[in-house]
């Protein structure tokens, strides 16, 4: 769009944002499509209250969700609902488009205190899909 070079459009991992309250950001497949395509998927979820909301005694929470293709360790989906989702998802979209793995996310040192830090501190899957069947501990 903004380049003088001819290049093929690739809409595989396009970040999007919904300007609601809280803001919503997504990149990657729908959860159902990711499970259908990759079969074995680990799902990392985190729901927490951002520091600015806890100090104000607000009932506002943040939600982050990462889906990882178990075979390749590649992050194939990121969802977030938080105040700054519209800004964060653009950067996360670059990571996902470049083929970042869960190990890449885990090796990143998060900035404290930020909500984005949650993306690099989720260590244990909340549940998994094995052969497209949901497995919960």
N, C-alpha and C positions, 0 to 999 in steps of 0.2 A: 504494500500500500504506500509506504513512504520511502521506497528504495527505487533506484534507477535500474537495478538488476532484475532480470526476469527470474521469477521463482514460482514454484508451484505452491498453491495454498494448501496448508495442512491444518485441518480443524480437529485433529485428534484430541489434543489436550488444550482446550481454550478455557481460560478462567472467566468466570462470570460473577457478578455481584447483584444482590437485590437490596435496594436502599430502603429497608424497613427498619423497625426498631425492635430487637437488635438487627444490625446489618448481617447479611448472609453472603458467604463466599463459597464457591465451588470450583473445582477443577477435576476433570477426569470423567469416568463413566458414572452412570447411576449405579447404586449398589447391586441391583438385580442384574444389570448388564455386565458388571465386573465379575460377578459370581458365575454367570453363564459363560463368559469368555475364559476366565482363568481357573475355574473349578476349585482350586485350593487357595483360600484367601484368609489372611489374618486381619482382624478388625480391632483397631485401637480406638478407644473412646475416652473422652475426658469431659466431665461437667464440673465446673468450679465457679467460684465467685471472684471476679477480679478485685484487686485490692481497693481500687477507688470506689467500688460498690459496697464492699464489706465495711469500709470506714463510714460510709454514709448510711449503713444499715438498709441498703436497698435490697429488693428481692430479685434483682437482675443477675442472671447467670450466663456463663459462656459455655459453648459446646464445641468441641473439636472432634473430628472423626477422620481416621486415616485407614485406607484399605491397601493391603500389600499383597502382591502376587507371591505366594510362598515359594514357587519354583525359582523365581529370579531375584526375590527380595525387593523388587521394584515397587515404588509407591505409585499406585494407579488411580487413587481417588483421595481427595482431601475436601472435607466439608468443614465449615466453621460458621458459627453464629456468635458474633461478638461485636463490640462497638467499632473496632477498626478492621473488620473483615474485608471491607472493600479495598483497603490499602494492602493488607497482608496477602490476600489471595493472588494479587498480581505477581508478587515475588515468589510465592509458592508455585504458581503456574510455571514460572521459568524452571524451577527445580524439577517439577514433574515432567515437563516437556523435554528436559535434558536427560531424563532417565534416572533420576536420583533414586537411590535405594534406601530402605529403612536404616541400614547401617550408616549411610551418609547423613541422614537426619540425626541419628544417635551420636555421631561423632562431632556434631556441631554444638558449641557451647552457647547456651541461651543467654539472652540479656535479661537481667533481673532488675527490677520487677516489671515484666511485660507479659501480656497474655500470649504473645507469639512464642514465648519460651516453652509453652506447653507442647508445641509441635515437636520439640527435640528432647522431651523428657518422658514421653510415654514409652515405657519399657516392656510392658506385658500386655499381650492381646486381651481384650475384653471377651472376645469369643472368636471362633474360626469357622470357616466353611471347608469341609473336606469332601471332595467329590460332589460339590454343590449342596451338601447337607450341613446344616448349622450344628455346630458342636459348642456347647456351653459347659464351663466347669462347674 
